[in-house]
Structure formats: C-alpha cells, structure tokens
Amino acid sequence: MITLFKCCYKPFLPLRKTSLLSPSQWPIPLHRHRISTATTKYADNRPRVRFRSFGSTGQSQPSINDESRKTTGGGGGESNNNSNSNCNINKSSSSELWLYNTMSKQKEVFRPKVAGKVGMYVCGVTAYDLSHIGHARVYVCFDVLYRYLRHLGYEVNYVRNFTDVDDKIIARARELGEDPISLSRRYCEEFRRDMVYLNCLSPSVEPRVSEHMPQIIDMIKQILDNGCAYNIDGDVYFSVDEFSDYGQLSGRKLEDNRAGERVAVDSRKKNPADFALWKSAKEGEPFWESPWGPGRPGWHIECSAMSAAHLGYFFDIHGGGMDLIFPHHENEIAQSCAACKKSNVSYWIHNGFVTIDSEKMSKSLGNFFTIRQVIDLYHPLALRLFLIGTHYRSPINYSDVLLEKASDRVFYIYQTLHDCEEVLSHHNEEDRKDSIPPAVSSCVSKFNEEVLLSMLDDLHTPVSVSALSEPLKTINDLLHTRKGKKQELRIESLAALEKAIKNVLSILGLMPTSYSEVLQQLMEKALKRAKLTEAQVLQKIEERTSARMSKEYEKSDSIRKELAAVGIALMDSPDGTSWRPAVPLSMQEQQISAA
C-alpha cells in the first residue's frame, strides 16, 4: 500500500487546510525602540538624543543632534559640502540619517525642525479606481521611511491625503451613473484594504479634499490678497509670473512649461503656465460656495491647504512619486509660498517609477496591474519584498520572474524563522545563558551594522534585504546540520539571531503576525499559479514514488520536471517526498538563456 506523505516536512511546513486571512485579520506589529535619555550636551548646553541600535548587541548608536537646519526658499535647506549626489555616508557621519533631497539634488543629513519630532506629508491617491502597483511602490516606500523614523525614536506625524474631488472622479462617476463623492469614498476604502494587505501602517491623519473646503478657500483668499492670483468669471488662477522662484524644484524654466496632464488650455490665462486654484461650477458636477461663486478646487491647492492644516507651513518631509515633481509639487511650493512667504519644507523626497518594458506604469497609459490583480497570484508580502528589493529612487521593472523570486525568498525567510521558533518553543527562556559564541556574536553584529549603515544611507533597502542571508544561513546550519545541532550555546544563538532578524523585518514591514499562516498562503498561491490542487500534487508524488519503486527512473524524472516547470519543487528525504513553492523551471531557463 502506498503511503501519502505530508506535502511538506522539516525544514518545510506541512500544508494545512486554512483559508487566506482577510485584511481585518492582519494586525501590523511595530517594534518600537526605547530612547535613552542621555545627558550628553553640546557646547551650548543643548541636549541631544541617543538612539538605540537594532537591539541585539545592547550598544547605543551615536547620536543625532537637534541642531536646527538653516533653510531657504521653498525647501532645500542647508546642503552638505559634498556635491556628489550619489555620495556614500562616511565614518564620521555614520550615525546620521541621510536622505536625498530633490530640491538640492543631493543627499543631506536629516535634521528635523523640532528635535525628536517629524512632520511628513505624502500625496495620496485620487480615488476613482483600484490602485495599481505603481501606487503600491509609493506607499510602501514611505511606509519604510515612516517605520524607520519611528525606529530611530522620532515622534512622526504622518499625513497622507485622499483626493476625492477631481475631474477624473467626476468622469468615472458619470460613466457609472454614481455620485462622485460616494464613488470616491468607496475607492478610498478599497485603497485602505490594499495598504493593509501590503502591511503598511496607517498614517497619523488621512484628510480628504471634500472635508477641507474652508481651509482651501481661505488659502486661495490669501494668495489673491497677496497679488499672486486673479479671478476670471468665477475661475481663480495662480499667476506664475508673480512667483520668481517658480521652477526651483523641477529645474524647469517658464518657457519650457506647457499644460499639464490635468490642465485644460484656457486662452483667458495671463500665462499658459498659470494653473487653476478654483474652478467655477459646471452642470452636473459637485460644487461648494465660495467668494468667487459656486465651484470646486483645482488639483494642486488641495495638498497645500491640507498640509498646512495638519502640519503648518513649516514641516520636514514632503513626498510622492517622481511624476509629481512637476507640475504638482512645483505648484504646491508656489501657492504655499504665495499664501505664506515663510512657507518651508525641508526635504522633498520622490520615489522612482514602476515600469513595464521600460515605460512608466500608469492608468492613463493603460499598462498597469492593480494591486488586487497581483496579490491574487502572489502573496502581498512577496509584492512588498519585490518593491523594496530596488532602491526607492531607482526605476523598477515589473516582471513575473522577479515576483516569483520574491515569493521564493519570503518563503525561505519565514520557513527558517518558523523552524527556529518551533525549536525555541521547547526551551524555557529563563534557562538560557546570557552569552553566545563569538562567531554568532560576530554574525549578529555584522548584520546589525550592515543594516544600520544601509538604512542611514538614504534607505538603501536592497542592502538590508541582502544582509538577511548570512544570519538566516547560520540559523539553518544550527537547525539542520549535524555540526550545528552540536553547537555550544545553540539555543542562545538561535534566539539572538531570530531577535535580530525579526527586528529588521519589522523595520522593513516584512514581519508577519504568524509564520505558519503566511507559509500556508504562499503555498496556496503557488498552487494557484501552477493551476493545480493539493490533491493533484500529492497524486503526482504518489505516482513518482511508485515509479521509483519500480525503477522507472525516466518516468520519475519526468514527473519531477513537470512539476518544477510550474513552480512546484519536490524534496526527497529518508522520511519521504514533500513539495515546496519554487521559481518555475521555465522561468529559470529563460533567465539562463538571457544571461
């Protein structure tokens, strides 16, 4: 009689009959780190804060001082002395966070306006459809920054808006025969679900345009009073000629400007580059009363008004995708400064595009995949790993091969940690010694230092992800090799390695609430991509086992290759045959051919 083996054996997790977690079942832990109230002061007696490192060595990192930065114009701030925008941080500054500032076109040491506190505004989605993975990249990128700032001990006020009043929303609502505000509200909730899937923390505030009309109208009044805008038949336009620094963020000259994506050509404008602050009401569109008559705000004014309402005119970080540099953020700077001359954002941060065949992914081009389409076949944490596997400022080309690799990698990470957790669960923490072997201590220290330096250097997440390899390998050696199982202080070593890895995964937003649940989901996704059921895979394993017993090795090899081609890897051991997800053999062969 043929015995059906479990579909996975150690070091792989048995596949259980469980369903995928719903978003509401995915709580998101954040491991915050204590701030040491060091008494060290500068020569002028101003205190500085010491931030703890990644936790396993117990050593404090050098401090980031609270000296205020000198800033100018619409943002920029005091630049560092190195003119090379791609410079690496050096030893003398290795304790400080460096961020690339689009305004100055170089990396700058991050120093908030108020010591220990950070104000961050990130432009949110225009909610008229499901979000695509280009959106996912923006909000995963700034979620990593949010998490890391909190890890460093900062109190972060993270504001991410919803645009729920816009031409595109009105057009889509008309197409569907739906109220624009109701349609937008529905897609705001869909976006929130996507963010939960991707393990993004909720911002501190999520303002909506429709709820900030008084603030928007007040800001337009200020701009008009300061002579930087004009009213034509109920339409209010910003006059770019009245703002001498227009173009400072993008580097564009006024003569290079043309109507943007959302800007209709209007012969009444004084300058073709002038943009709408307020649009007079049109039949069938939502409107609000204003001093200039019924209407609704232009695209750009909303973010200036909402950021000022929740962060003031002076805050630290303003972020978004590179496509927002012009015209959106350029116009934000102009109108914010026109409303308040002292308006200032210290750091303008922008992430690169997601591309398909080297072309930007966007709804307008129709070459996009929604987040829901991708996570229907791949685990959301695999998508997140794919997105942070490239530096946030670089373009990232979407491909199934890279998603397969990311999926394979997260399976390996969580399987290793699951095995480690299971072994540790059989040993009381109170019985553990306070020391670990020098080799393991060195591995942990090297890992922490590599992650620290990479994250401080403009959030170089690919290096941090790569750094996971060595401690994970060490854990697997301790768990599964004969030499590792005999290692002195083995349990203490596993605990130290696990703690260091979990801490970094939390910072990267890759720490799940349950390894076993995610491993189960990864296996279910792999079966779906392979268009197979668990029963069919087990049947193939049975057929292969029978072939091997009958010495039909050609048939046995054929079954293995058949499953490998669709991403199901068979694993033989003295205990029997099991399977795990893997990059499909066909994709591996394509890569080899391309190389």
Long-range contacts (C-beta under 8 A, 24 or more apart in sequence): 2-542, 2-545, 2-546, 3-576, 4-538, 4-541, 4-542, 5-541, 5-575, 5-576, 5-577, 5-578, 6-576, 6-578, 7-523, 7-534, 7-537, 7-538, 7-541, 7-578, 7-579, 8-523, 8-578, 8-579, 8-580, 9-571, 9-573, 9-575, 9-576, 9-578, 10-419, 10-480, 11-415, 11-416, 11-419, 11-476, 11-479, 11-480, 12-415, 12-571, 12-578, 12-580, 13-415, 13-418, 13-515, 13-516, 13-519, 13-520, 15-520, 15-523, 15-534, 16-516, 16-520, 18-517, 18-520, 20-521, 20-524, 21-517, 21-521, 23-193, 23-196, 23-197, 24-196, 26-196, 26-197, 26-199, 26-513, 27-513, 28-196, 28-199, 28-200, 28-201, 28-509, 28-513, 29-506, 29-511, 29-513, 30-147, 30-150, 30-201, 30-506, 31-151, 31-502, 31-503, 31-506, 31-511, 32-150, 32-151, 33-151, 33-152, 33-153, 34-153, 35-153, 36-60, 38-63, 42-67, 49-115, 49-116, 49-153, 51-152, 51-153, 52-153, 53-448, 53-452, 54-448, 54-451, 54-452, 54-500, 54-503, 54-504, 54-507, 55-499, 55-500, 55-503, 56-444, 56-448, 56-496, 56-499, 56-500, 56-503, 57-444, 57-445, 57-448, 61-95, 61-452, 62-94, 62-95, 63-95, 64-95, 64-96, 64-97, 64-110, 64-111, 64-152, 65-111, 66-111, 66-115, 66-116, 67-111, 68-111, 68-113, 69-111, 69-113, 69-346, 71-344, 71-346, 73-103, 73-245, 73-248, 73-344, 74-103, 74-245, 74-248, 74-249, 74-333, 74-334, 74-336, 74-337, 74-343, 74-344, 74-345, 75-101, 75-103, 75-249, 75-318, 75-333, 75-344, 75-345, 75-346, 75-347, 75-348, 76-101, 76-103, 76-104, 76-248, 76-346, 77-101, 77-103, 77-104, 77-108, 77-346, 77-347, 78-108, 79-104, 79-106, 79-108, 80-106, 80-107, 80-108, 80-109, 82-106, 82-107, 88-457, 89-453, 89-456, 89-457, 94-452, 94-453, 94-456, 95-456, 96-456, 97-148, 97-152, 97-455, 97-456, 98-456, 98-457, 98-458, 99-317, 99-347, 99-349, 99-458, 99-459, 100-349, 100-393, 100-458, 101-346, 101-347, 101-348, 101-349, 102-249, 102-325, 102-348, 102-349, 102-350, 103-248, 103-249, 103-347, 103-348, 107-457, 107-458, 108-347, 110-316, 110-347, 111-346, 112-154, 112-316, 112-346, 113-314, 113-315, 113-316, 113-346, 116-153, 116-154, 116-155, 117-154, 117-155, 117-156, 117-157, 118-149, 118-154, 118-155, 118-156, 118-157, 118-316, 118-317, 119-156, 119-157, 119-159, 119-311, 119-312, 119-315, 119-316, 119-317, 120-145, 120-146, 120-149, 120-156, 120-157, 120-158, 120-159, 120-315, 120-316, 120-317, 120-318, 120-319, 121-159, 121-160, 121-161, 121-303, 121-306, 121-307, 121-310, 121-311, 121-315, 121-317, 121-318, 121-319, 122-158, 122-159, 122-160, 122-203, 122-318, 122-319, 122-320, 123-160, 123-161, 123-303, 123-319, 123-320, 123-324, 123-328, 123-329, 124-160, 124-161, 124-162, 124-163, 124-206, 125-162, 125-163, 125-187, 125-191, 126-163, 126-166, 126-168, 126-169, 127-162, 127-163, 127-164, 127-169, 127-184, 127-185, 127-187, 127-188, 127-191, 128-166, 128-168, 128-169, 128-171, 128-172, 128-173, 128-183, 128-184, 128-187, 129-172, 129-187, 129-363, 130-187, 130-190, 130-194, 130-370, 130-371, 130-372, 131-190, 131-191, 131-194, 131-370, 131-371, 132-361, 132-362, 132-363, 132-368, 132-369, 132-370, 132-371, 133-354, 133-361, 133-368, 133-369, 133-370, 133-371, 133-374, 133-383, 133-387, 133-398, 134-321, 134-353, 134-354, 134-360, 134-361, 134-362, 134-368, 135-191, 135-194, 135-371, 136-194, 136-198, 136-354, 136-371, 136-383, 136-387, 137-321, 137-351, 137-352, 137-353, 137-354, 137-387, 137-392, 137-396, 138-319, 138-320, 138-321, 138-351, 139-195, 139-198, 139-200, 140-198, 140-200, 140-384, 140-387, 140-388, 140-509, 141-319, 141-351, 141-387, 141-388, 141-392, 141-459, 142-319, 142-349, 142-351, 143-198, 143-199, 143-200, 143-201, 143-509, 144-388, 144-392, 144-459, 144-461, 144-507, 144-508, 144-509, 145-317, 145-319, 145-349, 145-459, 146-201, 146-203, 147-201, 147-506, 147-507, 147-508, 147-509, 148-455, 148-459, 148-507, 151-506, 151-507, 156-204, 157-204, 157-205, 157-310, 157-311, 158-203, 158-204, 158-205, 159-203, 159-204, 159-205, 159-206, 159-207, 159-306, 159-307, 159-310, 159-311, 160-203, 160-205, 160-206, 161-206, 161-207, 161-208, 161-209, 161-302, 161-303, 161-306, 162-188, 162-191, 162-206, 162-207, 162-208, 162-209, 163-209, 163-299, 163-302, 164-188, 164-208, 164-209, 164-210, 165-209, 165-210, 165-286, 165-296, 165-297, 165-302, 166-209, 166-262, 166-299, 167-262, 168-262, 170-285, 170-286, 174-284, 180-285, 180-286, 181-210, 181-286, 184-210, 194-371, 194-372, 197-371, 197-375, 197-380, 198-371, 198-380, 198-383, 198-384, 198-509, 199-380, 199-381, 199-384, 199-509, 199-510, 199-511, 199-512, 200-509, 201-509, 205-310, 207-306, 207-309, 207-310, 209-297, 209-302, 209-306, 212-302, 212-305, 212-306, 212-309, 213-288, 213-297, 215-305, 215-306, 215-308, 215-309, 216-297, 216-301, 216-302, 216-305, 217-278, 217-288, 217-290, 217-291, 218-305, 219-301, 219-304, 219-305, 219-308, 219-335, 219-339, 220-277, 220-278, 220-290, 220-297, 220-301, 221-291, 222-338, 222-339, 222-340, 223-277, 223-335, 223-338, 223-339, 226-338, 226-339, 228-334, 228-335, 228-338, 229-277, 229-338, 230-270, 231-292, 232-268, 233-268, 233-280, 234-278, 234-280, 234-281, 234-292, 234-293, 234-294, 234-295, 235-266, 235-268, 235-276, 235-278, 235-279, 235-280, 235-292, 235-295, 236-276, 236-277, 236-278, 236-292, 237-266, 237-269, 237-270, 237-274, 237-275, 237-276, 237-277, 238-274, 238-275, 238-276, 238-277, 238-331, 238-334, 238-335, 238-338, 239-270, 239-271, 239-274, 240-271, 240-273, 240-274, 240-275, 240-334, 241-270, 241-271, 242-338, 243-334, 243-337, 243-338, 245-333, 245-334, 245-337, 246-273, 246-330, 246-334, 247-330, 248-330, 248-333, 249-325, 249-326, 249-329, 249-330, 249-333, 249-348, 250-325, 250-326, 250-329, 250-330, 252-326, 252-330, 257-327, 260-326, 260-327, 261-364, 262-299, 263-327, 275-300, 275-327, 275-331, 277-301, 277-335, 299-328, 300-327, 300-328, 300-331, 300-332, 300-335, 301-335, 303-328, 303-332, 304-332, 304-335, 304-336, 304-339, 307-332, 307-336, 308-336, 308-339, 308-340, 308-343, 313-339, 313-340, 313-342, 313-343, 313-344, 314-342, 314-343, 314-344, 314-345, 315-345, 315-346, 316-345, 316-346, 316-347, 317-345, 317-346, 317-347, 317-349, 318-345, 318-347, 318-348, 318-349, 319-348, 319-349, 319-350, 319-351, 320-350, 320-351, 321-350, 321-351, 321-353, 322-350, 322-351, 322-352, 322-353, 323-353, 323-360, 323-362, 324-350, 325-350, 350-393, 351-392, 351-393, 352-390, 352-391, 352-392, 352-393, 352-394, 352-395, 352-396, 353-395, 353-396, 354-387, 354-395, 354-396, 354-397, 354-398, 355-395, 355-396, 355-397, 355-398, 356-397, 356-398, 357-397, 358-395, 358-397, 361-398, 369-398, 374-403, 376-528, 377-525, 377-528, 377-529, 378-403, 378-406, 378-407, 378-525, 378-529, 379-407, 379-410, 379-518, 379-521, 379-522, 379-525, 381-410, 381-510, 381-512, 381-518, 382-406, 382-407, 382-409, 382-410, 382-522, 382-525, 384-509, 384-510, 385-409, 385-410, 385-465, 385-510, 388-461, 388-462, 388-465, 388-508, 388-509, 389-461, 389-462, 389-465, 390-462, 391-458, 391-459, 391-460, 391-461, 391-462, 392-459, 392-461, 393-458, 400-587, 401-583, 401-587, 401-590, 401-591, 404-567, 404-583, 404-584, 404-587, 405-583, 407-522, 407-525, 407-526, 407-581, 408-581, 408-582, 408-583, 410-510, 410-518, 410-522, 411-519, 411-522, 411-580, 411-581, 412-472, 413-468, 413-472, 413-501, 413-505, 413-510, 414-512, 414-515, 414-518, 414-519, 414-522, 415-515, 415-519, 415-580, 416-472, 416-475, 416-476, 416-479, 417-475, 417-498, 417-501, 417-502, 417-515, 418-515, 418-516, 418-519, 419-475, 419-476, 419-479, 419-480, 420-475, 420-479, 420-494, 420-497, 420-498, 421-498, 421-515, 423-479, 423-491, 423-494, 424-491, 424-494, 424-495, 424-498, 427-491, 429-495, 432-491, 432-492, 432-495, 433-489, 433-492, 435-489, 435-492, 436-489, 436-492, 436-493, 436-496, 437-487, 437-488, 437-489, 437-493, 440-474, 440-489, 440-493, 440-496, 440-497, 441-496, 443-470, 443-471, 443-474, 443-497, 444-471, 444-496, 444-497, 444-500, 446-470, 447-471, 447-500, 447-501, 447-504, 448-500, 451-504, 451-507, 455-507, 461-508, 464-504, 464-507, 464-508, 465-508, 467-504, 468-501, 468-504, 471-497, 471-500, 471-501, 472-501, 475-501, 522-581, 523-580, 523-581, 525-581, 526-567, 526-568, 526-581, 527-568, 529-566, 529-567, 530-563, 530-566, 530-567, 530-568, 530-584, 531-566, 532-566, 532-568, 537-563, 537-568, 537-579, 541-570, 541-577, 541-578, 541-579, 544-570, 544-577, 545-576, 545-577, 561-585
